[in-house]
Amino acid sequence: MRADEHPQESKRLEELASYDILDTPQDVAFDDIVGLATRICEAPVGLISLVAEGRQWFKSEQGLGEPETDLDRSICAHAIQQSDIFEIPDTLKDERTLDNPICVGDPNLRFYAGAPLITSSGLPLGTLCILDYKPRTLTDLQKTTLRILADQVVARMEGKRALRLAEVQQKEVDHRVKNSLQSIASYARLLGLDAKEEETKLALSTLRSRIETVAALHEALYQSGTDSLIDLGNYLSRVTRLLQNNTPDNIRIKLDPVKARVHSRTATACAVILNEVVANAVKHAFPDGQDGEVTIRCERDADDYRLVCIDNGVGMDDEATPGLGLRIIDSAVNQLGGELERLTLDTGGHGIAITLPMTVDD
């Protein structure tokens, strides 16, 4: 006999949809819960069954061999009508299941026990259930364990939903911050156009470059979906274009291919470092409109990741490096737990190499 709809079916289905869990990939944590339930209850079949519209879908399944069934074959649709353990000692002697295809035919399941998955709003989404091929009952200890494990399923589902909602909210924050920073950068550009002193123009240009670098990060975060990692190559390409737009035409900024995915904190620090190094090179390495090139590349070995930025200019003395720029670089390197090396090239150029702990993914 097919189960009646839950008294709050519309709200229940809306609640289920809010978890965005249907048809998602296998989750080891849920599989572990089902495995524990089957072992403690000494049952060959265990399921995390979510009763959806027209079907029941299994977030985890052991022993049944199907990812879902229609509701005509669902015992869990009966179980969600209850607020506690729903147990059928012999499915062929209960009017709700005596004509169920999974009981009267293959796989001939004769016993069912399910603990409803009741959310914090009081609505049942499905069950954590175990089934057997022979009539039987659960002990009190097994029932208690099944309840506890069902609560753990709900807790994990609610935790994953909360995390997803937080990520969506963070994306909106990133989008708004990016827009605000771009507005500030535009204002700095306008101030620079009106400035009379070259030193003031340079300061405003440097400020705008720093702001645009951070805005680019928030744009990258906004476009990264729910992934907490940033494609460093794409991000640095964007930063390089911004730097090139703010650099005199006689200086070319070259980015060698970068293949890495890093956390946003690492991406931010790398961009800040490059921004300051390029600004220093523009100011000191290419006097009198001399043509030149600033090259950025990343090197990886077994234990470390090395970010290198060099120029082919005339070089510069330590005293020539702006105090604020150097402090910003040092702060960014310390933030990453890395090491900074000043490079003086045989050709007369200058640069830096930053060795970072291996905290990146291919």
N, C-alpha and C positions, 0 to 999 in steps of 0.2 A: 504494500500500500504506500503510495506516494504521500509524503508528509504535507500537512497544510503549511501555508506561508506563516512565517513568524508574525505575531500581532503588530510588530513595528518594522515590517519588512522594508519599507522605503527608507526609513532612517538607518536601518541596519545595513542595507546595501550602500547607502551614502557613506556611512562610517567605514565600511570595508574599502571603498574606493579611495578614501583619504589616506590609506596606508600605502597605496601604490605598490602592492605586493604581488598581485596576480600575475602569473606568467613570468615571474622573475627567475634568474638562475638559481641553481642549487646553492644552499648556504650550509656550510659545515656545522655551524653552531646549532641550527635547527636539526640537522641530521643526528648530531650527538644527543640531543634531547630525545628524539624518537628512539635511537638505539638504547638509551638508558631505560626508557619506558618499556620497551619490549623485553629487555633482560630482567628487569625487576618484576614485571608482570608475567614473565615466562610465556610470552606470546610470539608466534611466528610473524605476525603482521602488525605494523605500526604506522600511523599516519598523522600528519598535521593537515587537517582537511579544512578548507575555507569554502563555506557554502555561498556561492555567487549566484547570479541570475542565470537560471537554466542549467547549472552545472555545479559540481563540487570539484575544486582544484586542490591538488596536494602540494603544499610547500615542501614537504618532506614525505618520502614514502619508502618503506622497507617491507619487502615480502609480498606486495600486491602485484607489482609489475606494470602499473598503469599510472599516467600522470594526472588523470582526472576521470570522472564519470558523469553521466547525466543524473538529474535528480531522481529519476525513477529507480535508480540503483543506490541511492544515498540513504544510509542509516543516520548519518550525521545530521541530516535535515530534521530528523525527529529529535536528535539529542539536543539541538540548540533551543528547543522549546522548554528545556529544563534548566534549572539554576545550579544543579549539582551533577554528580556522576550519573550518567545514564547507562544502565546495564541491562542487557538482554541475555540471560543465561543460555537460552536455546532459541535461536532465530526461527526454527521451524514450528515453535509452539507459541509464538507471539504474533498477533494479528497484524502488527505493523511491518513485519518482515517475512512472514511465512510465504509470501509470493514474490519476494525480492529476488531478481535474477542472480545476484551474487550468492544467495543462500540456497536456492533450489537447484542451481546449476553451477557450473565452474565459476569460481574456485571453491564452492560449497562451504562457505563460512558459516559456522554454527554459533559462534559467541561474539558478542560486541560489548565493549565498555568505552565510553568517551567522557572526557571532562570538557565542559564548554570553555571556549576562549572568550571570556567576558572582558570587555575593555573598561577603561576608567569611567566611561559614560554609561556603563551598564548594559551595553548591547553585545550579544553573542555573534562572533564572526565565523565560528566553526568549532572544531574540537581537536583535542589531542586524544587519539583513540587507539586502542589495540583490539585485534581480532584473532580468533582461533578457529581451527577446523573441527573442534569438538565442543560440546556443551560444557560449561563450567561457570564458576563465579570467581570474583576477586576477593582476596583477604582484605581486612581493614587497613593493614599496612600498605598494600598495593593501591587501594583507593586513595589513601592519603598522599602517597607518592605521586600518583597520577594528577591529583589536584595541584600539588606543588609544581610539578613540571609544566602543567598547563599555564600556571601563573608566570612561569619563566618565559614561555613562548610569547605571551602577551607583553611582558616587560621588554623583551627584545624587539618586538614589533613596534611598540610605542617609542622606544629609544631610537630606532632607525627613522621613524617618522619625524621625531623631534629634530634629529640631525639634519634631515632633508629640508625641513622648513627653515631651519637656521641658515642653511646654505643658500636657500632662495632669498632670504632676507639679506644675507651678506652680499649677494649679487646686486640687489637693489642699492645697497649702500655703496658698493664699488662704482656703480653707474653714476650715482649722484655725486660722489666725491670726484670722479673723473671729470664730470661736467663743471663742477665748481672750480677745480684746479685749472681747467682749460680757460675758464673765464678770467681767473687771476693772471694766467700767463698772457692772455690777450691784453689785459690792462697794463701789464708790465711792458709789453711791446709798444703800446701807445705812449707810455711814459718815456720810453727810450727814444722814440721819434722826436719828442719835444725837448729832450735833454740837450743842453748846450755843451757840457763838459764831456770829453771822451771817456774819462774815468767813470763818470756816472753812466754813460751809455754801456760801457763794458760790464759794470756791476749789474745793471738791469738785464743785460743779455744773459749773463751767467745765472742770475736768479730765474729768468724765464726758462732756461735750459733745465735747471734743477726741477722746477715745477712740472714741466712737460714730461720729464723722465718718470716722475711719480705718477702723473696722470696716465701715462702709457701702461704702467703696471696695473692700475685699477681697471683700465680697459681690457688688458689681458686676462685679469681675474674674472671680469664680467663675461668675457667670451669663452671662458674655460668650462662652462657648465658647472657640474657639481664636483669636478675634479679639483683636488687641492693642490695639484702639481702644475707648474708652468713650463711650457715648452721654451727652454732658455734660448734656443736658436732663433725662434720666431720673435721672442721678446727683445733680444739684443738687436735683431734686424730693425725692429721698430725704433728702438732707442738710437741706433746708428743713423737712421734716416733723420730723426729729430736733431741729432748733433750736427749732421751734415748741413741741414737747413740753417743752422745758426753759426756755421763756420765759413770763413772767407773762401772765395772761389779758388784761391791758389792752393788750398789744402784739401786733400782727399782722405776720407775715412774709409778704411777697408776692413770688412769683417770676414774672416775665414769661416768656413762652415762649422757650426756648433751643433752637436747632437747630444742633448741631455734634457732631462726633466727634473726640475728642482722645486723646492717649496718657495712660496712667494717671498718669504723672508730672505732667502738666499738670492733670489732674482733681484730684489730691491737693492740689496747691498752691492751686487755686481754692477748694476746700472749706475748707482751713485758713484762708485769707484771710477768707472769709465768716464762718466760725465766730468769728474774733477781732473782726471789725467788728460783728457782731450782739451779741456779748458786751459790747463797749464801749458800744453804743447802749443796751442794756438797763440798764447800770449808770449811765449819765450823761445820756442824752437825754430820759428820761421820768421826772422826779422826782415824788414824792408820788402815785404811781399814775396819772399822766396817761396817757390813751389815746394810742396812736400806731401808726405803721406803718413798717416797714423794707422797702424795695423793692430787689429784685435784678434786674438786667437785663444782657443782653449786646448789644453793638453791633459791627457788622462793617463795615469799609470795604475798599478794594482791597488794602491792605498790612498792616493790623493788626486785632486783635480786642480789644475794650474791655469789661472787666468792671466794672460800676458797681453800687455798693451805697450807698443813701442812706436817711436817716430824716427824719421830719417833726417831730422833737423840738425841744428848746430850744437845741440846739447845745452845743458844749463847747470849752473852751480846750485848747490843745495840752498844757498841763500836766496836764489831766485824763485824758489817754490813758494807760492803764497801761503801764509800761515793758516788761514781758514781752510783752504783746499786740502792741505796736508792733514790737518786735524780731522776733517771729514773723512778722508781716506783711511786714516788710522782707526777711527771709530767704526767704520764699516767693516774693516778687516777684523777688528776685535769682536764685533758682533757675530761674525761667522766662525770665530775660533781659529782663524787662519794666520798665516805668516806673510809679511810684506818684504819684498826684496827690491831694492833700487837697482836698475840696470843702466850701465853706461856702455854703449856699443863701440866696437873698434872703428866703425864708420863715423863716429861722432854723435850719433843719435842718443836718445834717452828713453827710458821706459820703466815699467814696474812689472813684477811678477808676483802673483798672490797664490800661495798654496793653500788649498782648502781641504778640510777633512772630507772623506768620501761620504757625502750625504745626498748624492744625486742618483737618478735612475736613467738607464738607457731609454 
